[in-house]
């Protein structure tokens, strides 16, 4: 859609150069095409990031959760100061980044694993 708007606006400006209306319509469509262009997101460079090589157990857990939910697992985890959890996309290939708020992580109570519990 964006490419069609861009090409159409260029044609209106080039073909109708002798008129006043067509180049103005072409400029308006060019502005719309620029506003609608796809934007590739970026990772926040101010936040600490983890990749699978740095935390294989965490990414194994996230992979199992994503498989249970039927979604793609994240390729990167970042930690923020907000009290929230969000998923963002970055890069041209739209990789997933899970942004976890450290306050949320800190207040979540630790879970005891039945396999790790000591026998009486």
Wavefront OBJ file of the C-alpha trace (Angstrom):
o trace
v 0.000 0.000 0.000
v 2.774 2.396 0.906
v 4.706 1.599 -2.273
v 1.555 2.184 -4.341
v 1.033 5.570 -2.710
v 4.662 6.490 -3.270
v 4.647 5.466 -6.950
v 1.256 7.088 -7.546
v 2.378 10.347 -6.004
v 5.521 10.353 -8.133
v 3.489 9.742 -11.277
v 1.052 12.523 -10.406
v 3.919 14.959 -9.891
v 5.849 13.954 -13.028
v 2.997 13.418 -15.518
v 0.916 16.378 -14.409
v 3.789 18.813 -14.020
v 2.142 21.378 -16.347
v -0.947 21.617 -14.168
v -1.203 22.881 -10.629
v -3.624 20.359 -9.140
v -1.835 17.087 -9.941
v 1.544 17.998 -8.396
v -0.245 19.239 -5.262
v -2.200 15.966 -5.035
v 1.079 14.123 -5.599
v 2.719 15.992 -2.720
v -0.231 15.215 -0.464
v -0.048 11.508 -1.351
v 3.730 11.547 -0.877
v 3.237 12.951 2.626
v 0.695 10.221 3.348
v 3.074 7.549 2.028
v 5.869 8.854 4.252
v 3.556 8.863 7.276
v 2.460 5.261 6.594
v 5.900 3.815 5.859
v 6.874 0.795 7.937
v 9.243 1.580 10.752
v 11.707 -0.897 12.125
v 11.879 -0.811 15.894
v 15.098 -0.779 17.850
v 16.131 -2.175 21.167
v 16.434 0.439 23.885
v 20.203 0.867 24.331
v 19.727 2.187 27.890
v 18.169 -1.057 29.160
v 20.161 -4.163 30.075
v 19.576 -6.948 27.548
v 19.819 -10.718 27.692
v 20.103 -13.104 24.772
v 19.737 -16.868 24.838
v 23.494 -17.419 25.204
v 23.522 -15.408 28.436
v 20.544 -17.058 30.155
v 19.660 -20.454 28.647
v 17.407 -21.502 31.552
v 15.329 -18.320 31.308
v 14.936 -18.697 27.550
v 14.040 -22.379 27.955
v 11.245 -21.327 30.320
v 10.109 -18.550 27.966
v 10.165 -20.998 25.046
v 7.933 -23.467 26.903
v 5.518 -20.679 27.871
v 5.417 -19.398 24.288
v 4.816 -22.924 22.972
v 1.946 -23.394 25.423
v 0.401 -20.083 24.345
v 1.010 -20.753 20.652
v 3.200 -17.703 20.003
v 6.806 -17.171 18.946
v 9.312 -17.006 21.810
v 11.269 -13.771 22.319
v 14.823 -13.494 21.015
v 15.822 -10.852 23.589
v 14.813 -9.945 27.141
v 15.301 -6.429 28.492
v 14.753 -5.164 32.028
v 13.051 -1.812 32.607
v 12.163 0.323 35.621
v 8.407 0.226 34.914
v 5.974 -2.025 36.757
v 4.906 -3.933 33.650
v 5.674 -6.623 31.109
v 5.478 -5.868 27.381
v 6.512 -7.430 24.111
v 8.027 -5.203 21.448
v 9.320 -5.900 17.965
v 12.642 -4.747 16.576
v 14.597 -5.037 13.374
v 13.452 -5.565 9.816
v 12.618 -9.213 10.506
v 10.391 -8.145 13.453
v 12.193 -10.084 16.183
v 10.498 -10.156 19.572
v 11.807 -8.544 22.731
v 10.246 -9.188 26.128
v 10.578 -6.116 28.362
v 10.178 -7.081 32.016
v 9.784 -4.461 34.714
v 12.211 -5.119 37.543
v 9.767 -3.862 40.210
v 7.263 -6.472 38.999
v 9.962 -9.125 39.118
v 10.985 -8.049 42.639
v 7.500 -8.152 44.171
v 6.540 -11.492 42.632
v 6.901 -14.087 45.400
v 9.403 -16.891 44.812
v 7.841 -20.221 43.971
v 8.995 -23.417 45.564
v 9.453 -26.289 43.186
v 8.093 -29.663 44.336
v 11.183 -31.363 42.920
v 13.485 -29.051 44.887
v 11.612 -29.281 48.180
v 13.485 -31.110 50.918
v 12.045 -34.310 52.199
v 11.220 -34.320 55.956
l 1 2 3 4 5 6 7 8 9 10 11 12 13 14 15 16 17 18 19 20 21 22 23 24 25 26 27 28 29 30 31 32 33 34 35 36 37 38 39 40 41 42 43 44 45 46 47 48 49 50 51 52 53 54 55 56 57 58 59 60 61 62 63 64 65 66 67 68 69 70 71 72 73 74 75 76 77 78 79 80 81 82 83 84 85 86 87 88 89 90 91 92 93 94 95 96 97 98 99 100 101 102 103 104 105 106 107 108 109 110 111 112 113 114 115 116 117 118 119 120
